[in-house]
Amino acid sequence: MSTHPARSLSRVLKDFGSTLLDLLHGGAEAAGEIGGVGIHDPYDEQHYPQRAIVLGVGVHGAEQISRLLRDLAVHRAAALVVRGPVEDAGELGPVVAETGVALLALTRGASWAQLAAMLRTLLSEGDVGEAGAHTLGGVPSGDLFALANAIATLLDAPITIEDRSSRILAFSGRQDEADTARVESILARQVPERYLRAHEESGAFKQLYRSDGPVHIPPPTVGDEVALPRVAIAVRAGDEILGSLWAALRQPLTPERDQAFREAAKLAALHMLRFRAGTDAENRLRADLVATALEGGGGAVDALGRLGLVNEPTLVMAMGLGPGAGDDHAHLTAERQRLTGALAVHLTAVQPRSAVALLGDVAYALFPVTGDPAHARERAVQVAANFLQRTGDRAGAVIGIGSVAQEPAALPRSRANADRALRVLLSGESVQRVASIADVYVDALLLEIRDLAIANRDELCGPLARLAAYDAQHNAHLVETLRAWLDAFGDVIAASASVFVHPNTFRYRIRRVAEVGQLDLQDPSARFAAMLQLRLHGTSPSATAR
């Protein structure tokens, strides 16, 4: 088991080892506690957690790396990871000493996305609960990386912990002592497809999941590749198979280590259940904290503090599903949960202190912002639009952006404005998929006036009521004519084209509008009243029943 602090750079290097990362310059112990993971983007504003490990994607050469190290020192970052091998790495030692930002190299062939996911898992960046001292078998509860290292010590062999789909949940150190297939699995966090097929064809998986003890698996024949034998054991919770433990061995297990492996599988089941339960509990806790913050009451400041959002401007995003999402309740629920999780990942990558929770049918996000409110809204709209572009339009998701809350007491107003913008997008009044309340304020106001009119059981009155009644009796299309004329700002040619009639016919109809409706079309107040009624009640004759 690792004795290094769970959120330290030394723990990261101990668990990932040279399989993924090499420390080029700097002291792992001096870096202190790691605050999270950041991704460098030279074309966007940078928002990093305190003491972050920053992934320098696309940063190459001593000059670029030196410049970024100095920038990260301003942000108080703990470490920078760049793609290895690094040319002129020796020149960077003085810069690292000057800035105090450690420099690491990511192994060629490793995925940046996988590294980010593993770092966040290891550092428990999403944890919003109270830190507990609970242990299972001497290993911190739910810490699968620490568990893998503990088992590796017992068996004197590198270990992986895998789920039912052979995805790597965690791994021990010393993976470089195994073979190419194991290293490839670690880099991709997935057992290579060619080895999965070989195990399927040999019946290894069937044997594994039918057996209660370790299963010895000879190295599969895959081309000219040379692999070590494996011994694996299923991890069970009652009748449910949670996953498996895999050891790459150069020597068969002794009876003592065979028994230790069996006990380790039982312990792994407890940790995997705790890990799963902890994730569910964290999601529930996060939803409670977001809900408390959005209410803006006495507990809002404490909730924001636990979410890491206290004392900074924040705005609320509200995401809902439009008509394209379908009518099946179970499908809608699953789709909302899927999109909520995806939104959380997206926003966290952009702004690590974001918090997302599904409350009822709406996913709410607390998104920290900087700069003036107008710039903050524009950035939020851009971030949300990028998310919806990536997820596609199959689900019909739309996102409303609220106002900027400078203090916790203003968050309920930001949520209300996000809800107002979301309602406009869901109502079909706008063809946009993302809008801030500033963009759709008039549409939101009209929907609210319409609500008031319906609540008061208001009916059409005045000129529009007379025109609708005349249309119902004579099929004269006078309401349609009035709307077209108003929409075209009185341009008869454009208005007549929009309703597919001859301009002379349209001129006759507009004169009949003025006569029948007793409407002075030269009066700006009369025109505004007619436009408002048309927006509130529609144009069909049945609107008189409102």
Disulfide bonds with the S-S distance in Angstrom:
none
